[in-house]
Amino acid sequence: MNLEQRVYKKLLVVPKGQITTYGELAKAV
C-alpha cells in the first residue's frame, strides 16, 4: 500500500498534463 500511496501523492503533485504519471500508476497496480 505504501507504493500505491506514493504514486497517488505523485499524481496529485504532478499536473494533469503529465500522462506519464498515469502510466506509472497502471504499472504499479
C-alpha positions as CSV (number, residue, x, y, z in Angstrom):
1,M,0.0,0.0,0.0
2,N,3.0,2.3,0.6
3,L,3.9,2.2,-3.1
4,E,0.3,2.9,-4.2
5,Q,0.0,5.8,-1.8
6,R,3.3,7.2,-3.0
7,V,2.1,7.1,-6.6
8,Y,-1.2,8.7,-5.7
9,K,0.7,11.5,-3.9
10,K,2.8,12.0,-7.0
11,L,-0.3,12.1,-9.2
12,L,-1.7,14.9,-7.0
13,V,1.5,16.8,-7.1
14,V,2.1,16.3,-10.8
15,P,-0.2,18.3,-13.1
16,K,-2.9,16.7,-15.2
17,G,-0.9,17.4,-18.3
18,Q,1.6,14.8,-17.4
19,I,0.3,11.4,-18.7
20,T,3.5,9.7,-17.6
21,T,2.1,9.6,-14.0
22,Y,-1.0,7.7,-15.1
23,G,1.2,5.1,-16.9
24,E,3.3,4.7,-13.8
25,L,0.2,4.2,-11.7
26,A,-1.1,1.5,-14.0
27,K,2.3,-0.2,-13.9
28,A,2.2,-0.1,-10.1
29,V,-1.2,-1.6,-10.0
